[in-house]
Amino acid sequence: MLGHFGFSYIGLLFLLLLLIPNILWAGRQPQGYTAQNENKFLLILERAGEGLTTVCALIFQDFNLHGWSNWCWWLIAAFVCMAMYEFWWIGYFQSERKLSDFYSGLWGIPLAGATLPVVAFFLLGIYGKVIWMIIAVIILGIGHIGIHSQHYRELQ
């Protein structure tokens, strides 16, 4: 449950699926977006969670494929969440890019742009049986989803 050190190509793939749309987003932010009033505690948790999750995704080989077992269903579920995340981004980039588009849900999942990647990395942690990833993602989720919830509530 602690993890085995070694490079994770699956972790790298997940990080690329996470980072590429976010890099594109930097030039296509929603109209009126500002990070000015974000809760500082949630921001600290988000940044710490981002760093810890990134490190865990790359340094534990437990996330790589090791043949078929019932644990692979966790990896499949994680990939489904990441695919849904990419689908959400396609919808965002094709939208008018309003704040309501950025904080939208997908197929009943609220705040899909924040929720889906957190769930995907959490499921990856379960698949790899790496407690450090699970802890890192919980920290990330509290901060990231918390900040998105705050912005969503301000829209209402």
N, C-alpha and C positions, 0 to 999 in steps of 0.2 A: 504494500500500500504506500510505501515511501517513494518508490520509483527507482529506475535504473538509468544511470547517466549514459548519454550518448545522443547523437544528433537525431532529430525527428523530422523526417521529410513530410510526414502527415501534418505535424505542427506547423512547418513552414508553409505548406499548402493552405492551411486554415488562416494563417496570418496574411498571406497574399490575398485570399478571398475577402478578408476583412479590410486590408489597407488600400487596395486598388480603388474601390469605389469611394473611400474616404479621401484619397488624394484627388480624385476627380471632383468630389464635392467641394473641396477647398476653393475651386474656381466657379462653383455653381451653388453657392449658399442661398438659402431661401430669403426672399425679400423681407427685410426687417429683422433678420437674425442678429442677436447680440448675446454674448456670454457675460455681459456686465453684471447682472444681479444674481449670478449663480451662488448657491450656498457653498461657502468655503470648505466646510467639513466634507460635504459630498464631493467637491472637486478634489480634495486631498485623497479621499478613498478611490475616486475614479482614476487618478494619475498613478497611485500606488498599485491598484489592481491592474491597470494597463501594463505597467512595467513587470510586475510579477507574473502575469498571465503570459506575456511575450517570452520571458525567460523560460518559464516552465514548458511552454509549447515547443521550444527549440532544444532544450537540454535533456529531455527524458525520452529515451528510445521506446518506452512502453506504448507510445501512441502509434508506432509503426505497425504495419501488418505482420502478423505472426501465424498465419494459417487460420482456417475457419474454426470458430467456436461460438457458443451462444453469446459470448461477450461482443462479438462483431455486430450484433443488433444495436448496441449502444453507439458504435461508430457509424452505422448506417443512419440512425436517428440524428446523430450530430451532423452528418452530411446533408440530410434532408433539411435541417434547420438552416444550414449555410446556403443551400440552394434557394430556400425561401427568402433568405436575407438578400441574395443577389437579385431575385425576382422583385423584391420590394424596392431595391435601388433602381431597377429598370423603370418601375412605375414612377418613382420620384423624378428621375431625369427626364421622363416624358411628360411630366406634369408642368403646371405653371410655376412650380417651385415656390409655393407660398409656405408660410409657417405651418399651416394646417396640413399641407402635403408632407412636410418633414416629420411631423409628429403623428402621422396617420398609422392606422393599424393595417393588418393584412389577414384576411380570412378569419376574423374574430380574435386575432392576437393583438392586444393593445400595444401602442408604441413599438411597432415591429422593428424599426431601425435600431432600437436600443435593446429590445428583448431577445430577438432571434440570435444575434451573435453571442450574447451572454449564455443563453441556453445551449447553444452549439458547443461552446468551450466547456461548459459544465458537463455535458454528455461525453465530450472527449476525455475529460478527467475521469469520469466513471469508467469509460472503456479502457483507459490505460491503468486504472486503479492507482492513480497518483493523487494522494491526499493534498499535496502542495498545490496542484492545479485547482482542485475543488475549492480550497481555501482562497486562493488568488481570485478565482472567478466570483466567489461570494462577495469579496471585497469590491471587485470591479462592478458587480451587479448592483450593489447597494448605491455606489456612487453614480454610475452611468445611468441606470434606470431611474434613480432618484432625481438626477438633474433633468432628465427628459420629462419626468412626471411634473416637476416644478414648472418647466416651460409650458407644458400642455395645460396645466391648471391656469397659468397666466393668460393663455389664449381664450379660455372659457370666460 
